[in-house]
Amino acid sequence: MALDAGKEVSAGSGVDTEQWSIPQTIEEAIEQASGAVQRALASGKKRQQLQLLLPVDQRQFNYLDTEPRDYPCGIGAEYLACVKMVGKIFQTISPSADKVETRRIGEVDNEMDPVGLVYPADKSIAAVVFPIAESLKQIRSLASSDENRPLLLINPQWRNSGQVVSDFGFGPWRRQAEEFVNSFEIVYTLTEQRVGEASNVTSSSGGVVRILKCYPGSWQVHLMLLDGKSEVVGVFPSQPTYKAVEDAVREGRKLNPWKSPPRILGGSEPAPPPLPKSLSGALSDEQIEAMDTAEVRRALLALNLPSSGRMSTLKQRLKEAQQN
């Protein structure tokens, strides 16, 4: 597997001469995050932190869809989607890790704050999914039990900025917690943010952006466009503030007014999802039978075929499409 998937060489000036493109599919996001983890491990960084853009709600069928839903999924569905992504990242990093195990840690009956430990059968690497401040004691124990084993924090749920009393408490307790958390280097981040008047296409500063950081690169602000593409409007050496992102979007729209209009809220339907790599060739009946509901519907959408109906009907439709 190429570690540099999704990388482009930038001809412009900036903090970094290399720009990473926004992943078009869930598969590309997994490959990109896996590459960041591998490069960081090769640099000796055993403690890592990742923020994944989860394939939930509209994104489970079209990863480029930025339109919000009136009734978004709950924390439980987000947790399960994150666990599944982490498992596939582990399998990408180590093809021998065909079996990935998961167990809940902390208050296992607490459905409002699910925290999970994900690891392959050989326990050569581990990840804590959706960690919260109350799980720091267990994370410290995991980190100290085997300092040579890579440990990842995935989509932390704590907040420690802009508050008098953070999730980590205050005084020396807060300082100790933050020092420990900061020992985990941020190696991959893909988040989505709405800036300015995101529902007004005539606004000079509004839009939907995806912020990407892929180790060892800088933080890049990508303005999402209506045609499914994106435009880099800002590159930063550290995580940009909301104000910095807003300024970057405003300047980007001034400099390139001829570009495709930015993605707005309440606008037209997004472009169809790109064809996943898994569909670059014909799928066997066995492969189709092994696909879950979201994968089957994404495949049908990518082939411009109807994606509603019983699961048995959808799978049969996908099988017939392989013969055309």
NULUMMAR-354820 format. One record per residue (C-alpha): chain; x, y, z; residue number from 1; residue in one letter. Coordinates in Angstrom, 3 decimals, always signed. Layout:
BEGIN
PT chaine        u        v        w num residu
PT      A        X        Y        Z NUM      A
...
// end
This chain:
BEGIN
PT chaine        u        v        w num residu
PT      A   +0.000   +0.000   +0.000   1      M
PT      A   +1.326   +3.423   -0.949   2      A
PT      A   +1.773   +5.627   +2.082   3      L
PT      A   +1.363   +8.816   +0.043   4      D
PT      A   -2.189   +8.239   -1.154   5      A
PT      A   -4.055  +11.495   -1.577   6      G
PT      A   -0.966  +13.712   -1.690   7      K
PT      A   -0.478  +16.434   -4.246   8      E
PT      A   +2.484  +18.737   -4.812   9      V
PT      A   +1.604  +22.390   -4.395  10      S
PT      A   +3.158  +24.929   -6.711  11      A
PT      A   +2.218  +27.826   -4.471  12      G
PT      A   +3.935  +29.181   -1.416  13      S
PT      A   +2.880  +28.323   +2.081  14      G
PT      A   +3.884  +26.604   +5.284  15      V
PT      A   +4.184  +23.241   +3.553  16      D
PT      A   +5.106  +22.530   -0.063  17      T
PT      A   +2.914  +19.426   -0.081  18      E
PT      A   -0.862  +19.517   -0.048  19      Q
PT      A   -3.069  +16.585   +0.827  20      W
PT      A   -6.347  +16.259   -1.015  21      S
PT      A   -9.658  +15.738   +0.745  22      I
PT      A  -10.601  +12.034   +0.677  23      P
PT      A  -13.470  +11.424   -1.725  24      Q
PT      A  -14.688   +8.178   -0.155  25      T
PT      A  -14.642   +6.415   +3.194  26      I
PT      A  -12.040   +4.035   +1.786  27      E
PT      A   -9.754   +6.936   +0.871  28      E
PT      A  -10.163   +8.444   +4.352  29      A
PT      A   -9.147   +5.140   +5.949  30      I
PT      A   -6.148   +4.842   +3.621  31      E
PT      A   -5.085   +8.436   +4.276  32      Q
PT      A   -5.369   +8.103   +8.059  33      A
PT      A   -3.510   +4.774   +7.954  34      S
PT      A   -0.658   +6.384   +6.047  35      G
PT      A   -0.399   +9.178   +8.617  36      A
PT      A   -0.227   +6.636  +11.453  37      V
PT      A   +2.454   +4.616   +9.662  38      Q
PT      A   +4.626   +7.641   +8.921  39      R
PT      A   +4.365   +8.812  +12.529  40      A
PT      A   +5.293   +5.341  +13.790  41      L
PT      A   +8.298   +5.334  +11.461  42      A
PT      A   +9.336   +8.617  +13.124  43      S
PT      A   +9.211   +6.982  +16.535  44      G
PT      A   +5.891   +8.448  +17.702  45      K
PT      A   +4.176   +5.722  +19.714  46      K
PT      A   +1.450   +7.945  +21.183  47      R
PT      A   -0.853   +9.390  +18.564  48      Q
PT      A   -4.146  +11.237  +18.352  49      Q
PT      A   -6.612  +11.134  +15.445  50      L
PT      A   -9.852  +12.972  +14.704  51      Q
PT      A  -11.842  +11.081  +12.071  52      L
PT      A  -14.744  +12.432  +10.019  53      L
PT      A  -17.212   +9.634  +10.610  54      L
PT      A  -19.385   +8.075   +7.881  55      P
PT      A  -22.682   +8.758   +9.630  56      V
PT      A  -25.953  +10.353   +8.532  57      D
PT      A  -25.539  +11.689   +4.974  58      Q
PT      A  -21.859  +10.712   +4.787  59      R
PT      A  -22.454   +6.964   +5.100  60      Q
PT      A  -23.684   +6.985   +1.492  61      F
PT      A  -21.779   +9.982   +0.109  62      N
PT      A  -18.668  +10.985   +2.056  63      Y
PT      A  -18.599  +14.381   +0.303  64      L
PT      A  -22.148  +15.295   +1.357  65      D
PT      A  -22.084  +18.309   +3.690  66      T
PT      A  -25.838  +18.853   +4.002  67      E
PT      A  -26.896  +18.542   +7.664  68      P
PT      A  -29.805  +16.344   +8.706  69      R
PT      A  -32.752  +17.488  +10.799  70      D
PT      A  -32.450  +14.370  +12.936  71      Y
PT      A  -28.776  +13.381  +13.157  72      P
PT      A  -27.776  +10.018  +14.551  73      C
PT      A  -26.970   +9.619  +18.219  74      G
PT      A  -23.684   +9.108  +20.026  75      I
PT      A  -24.143   +5.333  +19.951  76      G
PT      A  -24.237   +5.199  +16.151  77      A
PT      A  -21.224   +7.527  +15.948  78      E
PT      A  -19.291   +5.305  +18.357  79      Y
PT      A  -19.999   +2.156  +16.324  80      L
PT      A  -19.007   +3.905  +13.080  81      A
PT      A  -15.747   +5.059  +14.675  82      C
PT      A  -14.927   +1.585  +15.999  83      V
PT      A  -15.494   +0.148  +12.524  84      K
PT      A  -13.191   +2.737  +10.918  85      M
PT      A  -10.453   +2.078  +13.467  86      V
PT      A  -10.676   -1.653  +12.810  87      G
PT      A  -10.179   -1.054   +9.089  88      K
PT      A   -7.253   +1.292   +9.798  89      I
PT      A   -5.582   -1.479  +11.810  90      F
PT      A   -6.182   -3.962   +8.987  91      Q
PT      A   -4.684   -1.506   +6.496  92      T
PT      A   -1.612   -0.930   +8.653  93      I
PT      A   -1.129   -4.646   +9.285  94      S
PT      A   -2.838   -6.989   +6.799  95      P
PT      A   -2.187   -9.849   +9.242  96      S
PT      A   -4.542   -8.180  +11.741  97      A
PT      A   -7.580   -9.806  +10.161  98      D
PT      A   -9.314  -10.131  +13.517  99      K
PT      A   -9.911   -6.931  +15.482 100      V
PT      A  -11.431   -7.010  +18.954 101      E
PT      A  -13.344   -4.334  +20.853 102      T
PT      A  -14.369   -3.975  +24.460 103      R
PT      A  -15.958   -1.181  +26.421 104      R
PT      A  -13.964   +0.490  +29.184 105      I
PT      A  -14.999   +2.881  +31.912 106      G
PT      A  -18.697   +2.785  +32.798 107      E
PT      A  -19.718   +0.089  +30.328 108      V
PT      A  -23.421   +0.750  +30.908 109      D
PT      A  -23.091   +4.474  +30.228 110      N
PT      A  -24.648   +4.835  +26.771 111      E
PT      A  -24.235   +8.623  +26.833 112      M
PT      A  -20.428   +8.403  +26.966 113      D
PT      A  -19.363   +5.156  +25.288 114      P
PT      A  -15.607   +4.556  +25.461 115      V
PT      A  -14.023   +1.582  +23.723 116      G
PT      A  -10.676   -0.160  +23.441 117      L
PT      A   -9.905   -1.539  +19.968 118      V
PT      A   -6.968   -3.849  +19.261 119      Y
PT      A   -5.921   -6.675  +16.909 120      P
PT      A   -5.674  -10.232  +18.211 121      A
PT      A   -1.895   -9.959  +18.702 122      D
PT      A   -2.342   -6.730  +20.736 123      K
PT      A   +0.537   -5.115  +18.837 124      S
PT      A   -1.319   -1.786  +18.760 125      I
PT      A   -4.311   -0.360  +20.620 126      A
PT      A   -6.729   +2.528  +20.277 127      A
PT      A   -9.082   +4.179  +22.740 128      V
PT      A  -12.202   +5.344  +20.915 129      V
PT      A  -14.195   +8.341  +22.200 130      F
PT      A  -12.039   +8.808  +25.337 131      P
PT      A  -13.434  +11.098  +28.025 132      I
PT      A  -11.732  +12.797  +30.972 133      A
PT      A  -12.983  +10.095  +33.346 134      E
PT      A  -11.130   +7.435  +31.318 135      S
PT      A   -7.696   +9.103  +31.650 136      L
PT      A   -6.689   +6.801  +34.521 137      K
PT      A   -7.244   +3.727  +32.344 138      Q
PT      A   -5.451   +5.354  +29.410 139      I
PT      A   -2.443   +6.085  +31.648 140      R
PT      A   -2.431   +2.442  +32.694 141      S
PT      A   -2.534   +1.287  +29.059 142      L
PT      A   +0.294   +3.635  +28.124 143      A
PT      A   +2.545   +2.544  +31.002 144      S
PT      A   +1.844   -1.203  +30.723 145      S
PT      A   +3.766   -1.428  +27.431 146      D
PT      A   +5.561   +1.747  +26.381 147      E
PT      A   +6.728   +0.156  +23.121 148      N
PT      A   +3.186   -0.617  +21.981 149      R
PT      A   +1.597   +2.164  +19.895 150      P
PT      A   -1.447   +3.690  +21.574 151      L
PT      A   -3.908   +5.878  +19.670 152      L
PT      A   -6.588   +8.228  +20.969 153      L
PT      A   -9.458   +8.424  +18.474 154      I
PT      A  -11.979  +11.294  +18.484 155      N
PT      A  -11.485  +12.476  +22.095 156      P
PT      A  -14.682  +13.822  +23.640 157      Q
PT      A  -13.110  +16.105  +26.235 158      W
PT      A  -12.984  +19.890  +26.068 159      R
PT      A  -10.098  +21.750  +27.659 160      N
PT      A  -10.109  +25.173  +25.990 161      S
PT      A  -12.122  +28.313  +26.581 162      G
PT      A  -13.300  +27.183  +30.005 163      Q
PT      A  -12.468  +28.307  +33.531 164      V
PT      A  -12.814  +24.702  +34.690 165      V
PT      A  -12.093  +22.257  +31.884 166      S
PT      A  -13.144  +18.612  +31.682 167      D
PT      A   -9.776  +17.915  +33.334 168      F
PT      A  -10.603  +19.970  +36.431 169      G
PT      A   -8.423  +22.892  +37.475 170      F
PT      A   -5.070  +23.744  +38.983 171      G
PT      A   -2.433  +20.987  +39.199 172      P
PT      A   -4.946  +18.255  +38.206 173      W
PT      A   -5.713  +20.048  +34.976 174      R
PT      A   -2.031  +20.687  +34.271 175      R
PT      A   -1.085  +17.032  +34.792 176      Q
PT      A   -3.952  +15.824  +32.612 177      A
PT      A   -3.117  +18.230  +29.800 178      E
PT      A   +0.573  +17.289  +29.905 179      E
PT      A   -0.358  +13.628  +29.522 180      F
PT      A   -2.844  +14.259  +26.700 181      V
PT      A   -0.337  +16.494  +24.903 182      N
PT      A   +2.122  +13.587  +24.838 183      S
PT      A   -0.144  +12.125  +22.139 184      F
PT      A   +0.785  +13.855  +18.891 185      E
PT      A   -2.024  +14.813  +16.525 186      I
PT      A   -1.121  +12.868  +13.388 187      V
PT      A   -4.423  +12.970  +11.510 188      Y
PT      A   -7.443  +15.247  +11.588 189      T
PT      A  -10.346  +15.574   +9.182 190      L
PT      A  -13.184  +17.730  +10.477 191      T
PT      A  -16.036  +19.691   +8.933 192      E
PT      A  -16.932  +23.237   +9.931 193      Q
PT      A  -19.479  +25.831   +8.851 194      R
PT      A  -18.123  +29.338   +8.473 195      V
PT      A  -19.941  +32.667   +8.270 196      G
PT      A  -23.250  +32.689   +6.409 197      E
PT      A  -23.005  +29.111   +5.200 198      A
PT      A  -26.600  +29.207   +3.895 199      S
PT      A  -26.047  +32.279   +1.707 200      N
PT      A  -24.276  +31.640   -1.601 201      V
PT      A  -23.842  +35.383   -2.159 202      T
PT      A  -21.985  +35.817   +1.109 203      S
PT      A  -18.350  +36.769   +0.652 204      S
PT      A  -17.203  +34.803   +3.692 205      S
PT      A  -19.569  +31.869   +4.211 206      G
PT      A  -19.160  +28.253   +3.269 207      G
PT      A  -18.487  +24.736   +4.453 208      V
PT      A  -14.861  +23.764   +5.011 209      V
PT      A  -13.064  +20.573   +5.840 210      R
PT      A   -9.904  +20.974   +7.878 211      I
PT      A   -7.235  +18.379   +7.147 212      L
PT      A   -3.991  +17.614   +8.932 213      K
PT      A   -2.053  +14.582   +7.701 214      C
PT      A   +1.298  +13.812   +9.329 215      Y
PT      A   +3.844  +15.264   +8.809 216      P
PT      A   +1.993  +18.010   +6.964 217      G
PT      A   +0.475  +21.280   +8.114 218      S
PT      A   -3.165  +22.119   +8.835 219      W
PT      A   -5.046  +22.808   +5.595 220      Q
PT      A   -8.416  +24.503   +5.182 221      V
PT      A  -10.356  +23.155   +2.187 222      H
PT      A  -13.405  +25.094   +0.986 223      L
PT      A  -15.989  +22.573   -0.235 224      M
PT      A  -17.410  +23.362   -3.687 225      L
PT      A  -20.732  +22.476   -5.298 226      L
PT      A  -19.123  +20.254   -7.929 227      D
PT      A  -17.822  +17.876   -5.257 228      G
PT      A  -14.297  +19.279   -5.383 229      K
PT      A  -12.511  +21.441   -2.834 230      S
PT      A  -10.097  +24.358   -2.871 231      E
PT      A   -7.277  +24.915   -0.375 232      V
PT      A   -7.767  +28.434   +0.989 233      V
PT      A   -5.385  +28.330   +3.935 234      G
PT      A   -2.393  +26.430   +5.328 235      V
PT      A   -1.362  +26.791   +8.982 236      F
PT      A   +1.526  +25.427  +11.103 237      P
PT      A   -0.866  +24.699  +13.991 238      S
PT      A   -4.593  +24.175  +14.426 239      Q
PT      A   -6.312  +27.332  +13.120 240      P
PT      A   -8.860  +29.252  +15.153 241      T
PT      A  -12.373  +29.896  +13.855 242      Y
PT      A  -11.382  +33.492  +13.053 243      K
PT      A   -8.370  +32.311  +11.039 244      A
PT      A  -10.552  +29.877   +9.077 245      V
PT      A  -13.159  +32.564   +8.413 246      E
PT      A  -10.485  +34.981   +7.156 247      D
PT      A   -8.992  +32.279   +4.918 248      A
PT      A  -12.387  +31.522   +3.357 249      V
PT      A  -13.091  +35.212   +2.774 250      R
PT      A   -9.727  +35.799   +1.101 251      E
PT      A   -9.988  +32.607   -0.906 252      G
PT      A  -13.331  +33.613   -2.365 253      R
PT      A  -12.006  +37.048   -3.241 254      K
PT      A   -8.928  +35.691   -5.017 255      L
PT      A  -10.720  +32.976   -6.978 256      N
PT      A  -14.237  +34.237   -7.768 257      P
PT      A  -14.364  +32.161  -10.970 258      W
PT      A  -14.183  +28.868   -9.095 259      K
PT      A  -17.220  +26.649   -8.613 260      S
PT      A  -19.590  +28.130   -5.983 261      P
PT      A  -18.932  +26.963   -2.426 262      P
PT      A  -21.118  +24.326   -0.825 263      R
PT      A  -23.950  +25.971   +1.106 264      I
PT      A  -26.573  +24.696   +3.501 265      L
PT      A  -30.017  +24.033   +2.115 266      G
PT      A  -28.658  +24.064   -1.424 267      G
PT      A  -29.035  +21.571   -4.227 268      S
PT      A  -28.229  +17.886   -3.863 269      E
PT      A  -24.482  +17.188   -3.756 270      P
PT      A  -22.695  +15.468   -6.596 271      A
PT      A  -23.067  +11.664   -6.712 272      P
PT      A  -20.510   +9.839   -4.577 273      P
PT      A  -17.318   +8.805   -6.367 274      P
PT      A  -16.988   +5.164   -7.326 275      L
PT      A  -15.212   +3.341   -4.465 276      P
PT      A  -11.991   +1.526   -5.310 277      K
PT      A  -13.726   -1.696   -4.329 278      S
PT      A  -16.004   -1.250   -7.351 279      L
PT      A  -13.228   -0.663   -9.871 280      S
PT      A  -13.746   -4.269  -10.970 281      G
PT      A  -16.672   -6.659  -10.973 282      A
PT      A  -17.849   -7.860   -7.572 283      L
PT      A  -18.507  -11.531   -6.949 284      S
PT      A  -21.768  -12.740   -5.439 285      D
PT      A  -19.829  -13.682   -2.291 286      E
PT      A  -18.438  -10.144   -1.940 287      Q
PT      A  -21.897   -8.628   -2.346 288      I
PT      A  -23.435  -10.994   +0.215 289      E
PT      A  -20.741   -9.943   +2.724 290      A
PT      A  -21.522   -6.216   +2.324 291      M
PT      A  -23.595   -4.409   +4.942 292      D
PT      A  -26.554   -2.137   +4.210 293      T
PT      A  -24.550   +1.086   +3.965 294      A
PT      A  -21.967   -0.490   +1.641 295      E
PT      A  -24.626   -1.890   -0.698 296      V
PT      A  -26.460   +1.431   -0.910 297      R
PT      A  -23.234   +3.350   -1.475 298      R
PT      A  -22.345   +0.958   -4.276 299      A
PT      A  -25.745   +1.407   -5.922 300      L
PT      A  -25.557   +5.197   -5.596 301      L
PT      A  -22.104   +5.175   -7.162 302      A
PT      A  -23.537   +3.215  -10.099 303      L
PT      A  -26.517   +5.623  -10.393 304      N
PT      A  -28.958   +2.859   -9.452 305      L
PT      A  -31.942   +3.055   -7.049 306      P
PT      A  -30.863   +2.430   -3.468 307      S
PT      A  -34.170   +1.982   -1.652 308      S
PT      A  -35.975   -1.263   -0.938 309      G
PT      A  -35.447   -4.537   +0.856 310      R
PT      A  -31.863   -5.611   +1.426 311      M
PT      A  -32.346   -8.782   -0.614 312      S
PT      A  -33.644   -6.703   -3.529 313      T
PT      A  -30.743   -4.254   -3.309 314      L
PT      A  -28.157   -7.028   -3.325 315      K
PT      A  -29.824   -8.685   -6.308 316      Q
PT      A  -29.822   -5.325   -8.118 317      R
PT      A  -26.108   -4.932   -7.441 318      L
PT      A  -25.397   -8.477   -8.643 319      K
PT      A  -27.248   -7.829  -11.894 320      E
PT      A  -25.268   -4.606  -12.390 321      A
PT      A  -22.020   -6.606  -12.343 322      Q
PT      A  -23.168   -8.517  -15.407 323      Q
PT      A  -23.800   -5.402  -17.533 324      N
// end
